[in-house]
Structure formats: C-alpha cells, structure tokens
Amino acid sequence: MQDPDFQPPINPLPPIVILTFLAIAGVEAGLSLGEAGIIGGPGAVGWRLGLIRDHGFSGQILDWMVANGIWPMAEVMRLFSYPFVHLGFTHSLFAMVLLLALGKLVTETMGPVTFAVIFVLAGAGGALAYGLLLDDPAWLVGAYPSVYGLIGGFSFVMWRQLAGTGAQQYRAFTLIAFLMGIQLVWGIFFEVGLQWVAELAGFFIGFGLCFVFAPGEWHRIRSALNRR
C-alpha cells in the first residue's frame, strides 16, 4: 500500500506541459542523434536544415502571402510549427527548461486551456510581429516566443498577487526585464539577430491573453464595464 503521507520529491507536471515538452524533446532527440551519426545514416546530417526550410517561419514568405493575398495552408502552418524546431541542442535545452518551469506555474494557476492558448497564440503572434515589423531574411525557429508568452502569463499572476497585497506591481516584470537585459548585453558582444522582437511580442501577447482567459478575469472586465 502507498503511504498516504508520502510526498514525491518532484511535484508532478501537468499532462499538457509534459506533452508539449515531449513534442519538442522528441524532435530535438531525432535531429541530435542524426547529427551524431547514430541514426539515419549520412543523410541525417541535413535533417535539421530540412526541417527549418519546411517548418520554420520566414518573414519573406509572409511578405509574399500578404502582397499576393494568397494563404497556402502549408505556409500558414509555419506559424504553429516553428516552435518545435531548434537550431541545436543547447538552443532547445533552455527553451525546454523554461517551458517546464513556467508551464507548470501557468497551468496550475490558470488551467491547461490557458496554457495551450498562450503557448500557441504567443508563438504565432510573435512570428507575425517578426515578419511584419522587420525585413529580416533569417528564419525564425524555436519555442522562445511561445515561452516568453508563458513569462507573460507568469508576470500576470505575479501582477495580480502584488495588487492583492498592496505591493508595488512593477516587481511582476522583474523576470522579463532581466531576460531583456541579458539580450541587450549579449547583443553588445555577439551577433544575436532580431529574434528578440518575436520574443517580446510573445510576452505582451501572453500577458494580454490572461485578461480574457485567466479564471475570473472576464467576469472582472464585465463587472468593470457594467459599473460605468
């Protein structure tokens, strides 16, 4: 029999977070094993570039679709597929660590539906911002815009908690300020590209979505409007 007082050393993760993690980890595992020559033979070396070409997001493709008013489904799906392809193992590792930590908090606080909505729409919205605001030929890949959306959800939770205690609410944005600061410092010494535009857009989208999808927020908004 299981001891009723037993507490697992690691709190269980919500199933939707585990599934999202496994989707990213599975793709990266296949690509890394192929690059190491363990599976796939000589042709596996080009798997990553092939996935980036077929499933990464391209601002130039978006510009073409907007200019011509043509929206092929295969190209539109890039908005939702690019978070599952990364530039390398290290690139995916940090995204997966942040996904597990922030996904657990967002899901347990606001539910699995809110997690899914933030992850998907922050990723897609971040890509659209990247494509529409910039003229950058670099491909956008990686889960970071979606993860930054979860940072927006985390910041929303902290913002509401601080408001309830009367503390200074700007402290809720410490994490995003820290990460953007690292991006700035890193960009001084290295060429890091403009993916931060998609990440910052993902953050604001994630934060904004919480006003609609966080438990009780829609009722709060309706009550505020009715009082006017």
N, C-alpha and C positions, 0 to 999 in steps of 0.2 A: 504494500500500500504506500501511496505517496504521502509524505509528511505534509500536513496542511500548513505548517509554519515555514515550509521550505521556500526560500526566495532565490530565484535564479540569479547568478552573478551578473548577467546581462539582460536588461529588460527586453522582452520580445518586440520585434519591429512589426509595424502594421503590414499586412499582406500586400497592399498596393505598393508600398515602398520597396518591399522585397522583390516584387515582380519587376518594377522599374529598374532596380539595381541589377537584377539578373539579366535583363534585356541588354543593358549597357555592357555589363561584365562579359556576357556571352559573346557579343560581337568583338570586343577587345581581345578576349581569350583566343578566339579563332584567328584574328589578324596577327597577334603576337606569336602564336605557335607557328603560323605560316611563315612569318619573317624569320623565325629561329630555325626553319627547315625541318620542323618536327612533323608537320602535316602539309599536304597539298603539293609537294614537290617543288621544282624550280619556279613554277608559275605563281606560287603563293606569295612571292615577294611583291608582286604587283597588286595583290588584293586590296590593300588599303587605298592606293591611288584610284583603283577602280570604283570602290565604294564612295570615295569622295566625289568622283566625277558623276556617279549615278544617283547619289542620295544626298550629297552636300548641297548647301544653299549658295546660289550665285546671284549677286546683285545685278549682273549683266543680263541674266536670263529674266529676272523680274522686270528690268527696264524694257526688254523686248516684249514681254507679255503686256505691260501697261501701254506701250506705244502702239501695239497692234490690236489690242483688245481681244487677244486670244489667250485662253487659260487652259492649256492641256493639263489633264488631271495628274499625269506623271510629273509635271513640273511643279504644280501646286503642292503636291505631296512632299516636296523638298522642305517646305516649312515645318513639317512634322517629323521628318526622318533624320534631318541633320544632327539633332542632339544625340543620336545613338552611334555616331561615327566620330572618332577622335584622331588626332594627329600622331599619337603614340601612347605607350603605356602610362608614362608619367602624366601626360595631358588628361587621360581618362581617370587616373587614380585620384587626383584631387577633386575632380567632379563627383566621383562616387562617394568619397568620404563626406563631402558637404551634403550630398543627396541623402545619405543615411541619417546624418545628424539633424538636418533641417527638415527633412521629410517626416521623420518621426514626430518632431515637435508640432509641425503644421497639421499632420493627420490626427494626432491625439487631441489637439486643441480645437480644430475646426472640421475634422471629418475627412474621410477618403475622397469624397466628391470634390471638396475644395482643393485638396492636394492635386487631384488629377486636372482640374480646371486651370489651376495656377501653372502647373508644370507644362501643360500643352499650350495654353494661350500666351504665357510669358515667352516661351520659346518661339512661337510663331510671330508674336508681336515684336520681339527683339530682332528677328530676322528681317521683318518688314522695315523696321526703323533703319537697320543696317543698309538695306538695299535702296530705300527711298532717300535717305539723308546723305548718303555717301556715293561716291563714284569709284569704289574700290574693287579692282578685279579679283582680289583674294577671295577664295572660297571660305565660307563660314561653316565650321563644323564644331561639334562638341556640345555638351549639355549645360555649359555655363550660363547662357541666357535663361534657361529654364531654372537652374539652381539659384540664380540671382532673383528670379521671381519668388522662389521659396524664402530667400532672405527678406524680400518684401513682405511676405506673409509673417515671418518671424518678427520683423520690425513692427508690423501692425499689432501683433499680440502684445509686444512689449509696450507699444504706444498706448494701448488701451489699459494695460495694467498700471502703467505710470500715471495715467489720468485718474484712475480709480483711487490711487494713494495720494494724489496731490503732488507727486514729484514732477520734476522737470521733464517734459515729454521728449525733448530733443535727444535725451540719452538713448532713446529707442533706435536712433540711427547711428549709433557708435560703430556697429559692425560694418555697415555699408561704407561709412566714412573711412574706416580703417582699410578696407579692401581697395577702395578707390585710391587711397593714399599710396598703398603698395604699388598699384598700377602706375601711378604718376612717377614714383621713384624708380621703378623698374624701367619705365619708358625713357628715363634720362640716360641710362647706361646701355640699354639694349633696344633693338627694333622689335616692338611687341605688336605692331599692327593696330588696327582700329576696331577689333572685336569688342573693346570696352563699350562702344556705342550700343551694341546689341545687348550687352550685359546690363548696362544702366537702364536701358529701355525695359528690359525684362524685370528689373527691380521695381520700377514705377508701376508697371502693369500688374505685377503680383500684389503690390501694396494696394492699388486701386481696386482690384477684384475682391479684396477682402471686405470692402464696404457693401458688396452685394451678396457674397457667398459665405461670409463668416456667420456663424449662428447668432441670430438676434439682430444683426446689423440692418437687414432690410426692414424689419419692424421698427428699428430705431429711426431710420430715414423717413419712413411713412409717418411716424408719430411727430417727427420734427416738422414735416411739411403740413400736417393737419393743424399744428399749433399756429401756423402763420395765417 
